[in-house]
Amino acid sequence: MWEGLLEVWDDLSLRPEEVIDFGDRLLITAHVTGHARQSGIVLDMPLFQVLTLHRGLIVRQKDFGERDSAFATVALTE
């Protein structure tokens, strides 16, 4: 996944801002920035990730554009 993103975006940066521990899930608030290599389009947006852990390893990652949606996913799996 990351290789594909790095082929398209120059100076792609994912800056974590907050990590909330729900035991077997983590909710990560981050900010993504970069510039599209071909068109120069600017990427500057929040990102919310819910990571599911099993035995200390990430087994699932789901990305959201809105914090409420990410929290709702964690609440549904509790």
Contacts in CASP RR format, 6 or more apart in sequence:
PFRMAT RR
TARGET T0000
AUTHOR 0000-0000-0000
METHOD contacts of the structure
MODEL  1
MWEGLLEVWDDLSLRPEEVIDFGDRLLITAHVTGHARQSGIVLDMPLFQV
LTLHRGLIVRQKDFGERDSAFATVALTE
5 12 0 8 1.000
6 12 0 8 1.000
7 37 0 8 1.000
8 36 0 8 1.000
8 37 0 8 1.000
8 38 0 8 1.000
9 34 0 8 1.000
9 35 0 8 1.000
9 36 0 8 1.000
9 37 0 8 1.000
9 43 0 8 1.000
10 34 0 8 1.000
10 35 0 8 1.000
10 36 0 8 1.000
10 37 0 8 1.000
11 33 0 8 1.000
11 34 0 8 1.000
11 35 0 8 1.000
12 32 0 8 1.000
12 33 0 8 1.000
12 34 0 8 1.000
12 43 0 8 1.000
13 32 0 8 1.000
13 33 0 8 1.000
13 34 0 8 1.000
14 30 0 8 1.000
14 31 0 8 1.000
14 32 0 8 1.000
14 47 0 8 1.000
15 30 0 8 1.000
15 31 0 8 1.000
15 32 0 8 1.000
15 33 0 8 1.000
16 28 0 8 1.000
16 29 0 8 1.000
16 30 0 8 1.000
17 29 0 8 1.000
17 30 0 8 1.000
17 31 0 8 1.000
18 28 0 8 1.000
18 29 0 8 1.000
19 26 0 8 1.000
19 27 0 8 1.000
19 28 0 8 1.000
19 29 0 8 1.000
20 26 0 8 1.000
20 27 0 8 1.000
20 28 0 8 1.000
20 29 0 8 1.000
22 74 0 8 1.000
22 78 0 8 1.000
23 53 0 8 1.000
24 52 0 8 1.000
24 53 0 8 1.000
24 54 0 8 1.000
25 50 0 8 1.000
25 51 0 8 1.000
25 52 0 8 1.000
25 53 0 8 1.000
25 74 0 8 1.000
25 77 0 8 1.000
26 49 0 8 1.000
26 50 0 8 1.000
26 51 0 8 1.000
26 53 0 8 1.000
27 48 0 8 1.000
27 49 0 8 1.000
27 50 0 8 1.000
27 70 0 8 1.000
27 71 0 8 1.000
27 74 0 8 1.000
28 48 0 8 1.000
28 49 0 8 1.000
28 50 0 8 1.000
28 51 0 8 1.000
29 46 0 8 1.000
29 47 0 8 1.000
29 48 0 8 1.000
29 67 0 8 1.000
30 46 0 8 1.000
30 47 0 8 1.000
30 48 0 8 1.000
30 49 0 8 1.000
31 44 0 8 1.000
31 45 0 8 1.000
31 46 0 8 1.000
31 47 0 8 1.000
32 43 0 8 1.000
32 44 0 8 1.000
32 45 0 8 1.000
32 46 0 8 1.000
32 47 0 8 1.000
33 42 0 8 1.000
33 43 0 8 1.000
33 44 0 8 1.000
34 42 0 8 1.000
34 43 0 8 1.000
34 44 0 8 1.000
35 41 0 8 1.000
35 42 0 8 1.000
35 43 0 8 1.000
36 42 0 8 1.000
36 43 0 8 1.000
45 65 0 8 1.000
46 65 0 8 1.000
46 67 0 8 1.000
47 63 0 8 1.000
47 64 0 8 1.000
47 65 0 8 1.000
48 63 0 8 1.000
48 64 0 8 1.000
48 65 0 8 1.000
48 66 0 8 1.000
48 67 0 8 1.000
48 69 0 8 1.000
48 70 0 8 1.000
49 61 0 8 1.000
49 62 0 8 1.000
49 63 0 8 1.000
49 64 0 8 1.000
49 70 0 8 1.000
50 61 0 8 1.000
50 62 0 8 1.000
50 64 0 8 1.000
50 70 0 8 1.000
50 73 0 8 1.000
50 74 0 8 1.000
51 58 0 8 1.000
51 60 0 8 1.000
51 61 0 8 1.000
52 58 0 8 1.000
52 59 0 8 1.000
52 60 0 8 1.000
52 61 0 8 1.000
52 77 0 8 1.000
53 59 0 8 1.000
62 70 0 8 1.000
62 73 0 8 1.000
64 70 0 8 1.000
64 73 0 8 1.000
END
